Amino acid sequence: MKIAVMGAGAVGCYYGAMLARAGHDVTLIGRPGHVDAMNRDGLLLDFGSSQEYVTVTGNTDAAGVAGSDMILFCVKSTDTVEAGEQIKPFISANTIVLSLQNGVDNAERLGG
């Protein structure tokens, strides 16, 4: 499954890494410095007793979600509307968008 993560912070990176580890094609959308490190080294998963690098694709452009079967929407609540508008042109009728955010009204704001 092709999965994009909009918001490569702690939550987005954890779920993205676990999905990539399970064999899915994962692209994480984030800030330039973090994206450069992920593309260069992979994404570090630290389990306390062990660590491993997981291969993911990093992208700084919302267009990186294009063609995804599922988008994990993991941006800060204050960025919901803006980030939603950025990915909107790249979402197909069959794309699943799953909000993994704090807050009670993010899904409504994202869908509006």
C-alpha positions in Angstrom: 0.0 0.0 0.0 1.3 3.5 -0.8 0.9 5.7 2.3 1.8 9.4 2.7 2.2 11.1 6.1 1.4 14.8 6.1 3.3 16.1 9.1 6.6 14.4 9.8 6.7 15.1 13.5 6.7 12.6 16.4 3.3 11.0 15.7 3.7 11.0 11.9 7.2 9.6 12.0 6.3 6.9 14.4 3.4 5.6 12.4 5.2 6.1 9.1 8.2 4.2 10.3 6.1 1.3 11.6 4.1 1.1 8.4 7.4 1.2 6.3 8.8 -1.5 8.6 5.8 -3.6 7.8 6.6 -3.3 4.0 4.4 -0.4 2.9 5.7 2.4 0.6 5.8 5.4 2.8 6.4 9.1 2.0 6.7 11.6 4.9 6.0 15.3 4.2 8.0 17.5 6.5 10.5 20.3 7.0 13.6 20.5 4.8 16.2 19.6 7.5 14.3 16.6 8.7 13.4 15.4 5.1 17.1 15.6 4.1 18.1 13.5 7.1 15.4 10.9 6.4 16.3 10.6 2.7 20.0 10.4 3.6 19.9 8.0 6.6 16.4 6.6 6.9 14.2 7.2 9.9 15.6 6.1 13.3 13.2 4.0 15.4 14.4 3.9 19.0 12.7 1.2 21.1 14.8 1.8 24.2 16.5 -1.6 24.1 17.2 -1.4 20.4 17.4 1.0 17.5 17.0 0.6 13.8 16.8 2.8 10.7 13.8 2.4 8.4 13.9 3.4 4.8 11.2 6.0 3.9 10.9 8.8 1.3 10.9 12.3 2.6 9.4 15.2 0.7 8.9 18.9 1.6 6.1 19.4 -0.9 2.4 18.5 -0.3 2.4 17.1 -3.8 4.3 14.2 -2.3 0.9 12.7 -1.2 -0.2 12.3 -4.9 -1.0 8.7 -5.8 -1.3 7.5 -2.2 -3.9 5.0 -1.1 -3.9 6.5 2.3 -2.8 9.7 3.9 -2.1 10.0 7.6 -2.8 13.6 8.5 -0.6 14.4 11.4 -0.1 18.2 11.4 -0.6 20.4 14.4 -4.2 21.4 14.9 -3.4 25.0 14.1 -2.2 24.0 10.7 -5.2 21.8 9.8 -7.0 24.0 7.3 -3.9 25.2 5.5 -2.3 21.7 5.2 -5.7 20.3 4.1 -5.9 22.9 1.3 -2.3 22.0 0.3 -3.1 18.3 -0.2 -6.6 18.6 -1.6 -5.6 18.8 -5.3 -3.7 15.4 -4.9 -6.4 13.4 -3.2 -8.4 11.0 -5.4 -12.0 9.7 -4.7 -10.5 6.4 -3.4 -7.9 8.0 -1.1 -8.4 7.3 2.6 -7.5 10.3 4.8 -7.0 9.5 8.5 -6.6 12.3 11.0 -4.2 11.4 13.8 -4.3 14.7 15.6 -5.2 16.1 19.0 -8.4 18.1 19.1 -12.1 17.4 18.7 -12.9 19.3 15.5 -10.0 18.6 13.2 -11.8 16.0 11.1 -14.6 18.5 10.4 -12.2 21.3 9.7 -10.2 19.1 7.4 -13.3 17.9 5.5 -14.7 21.4 5.1 
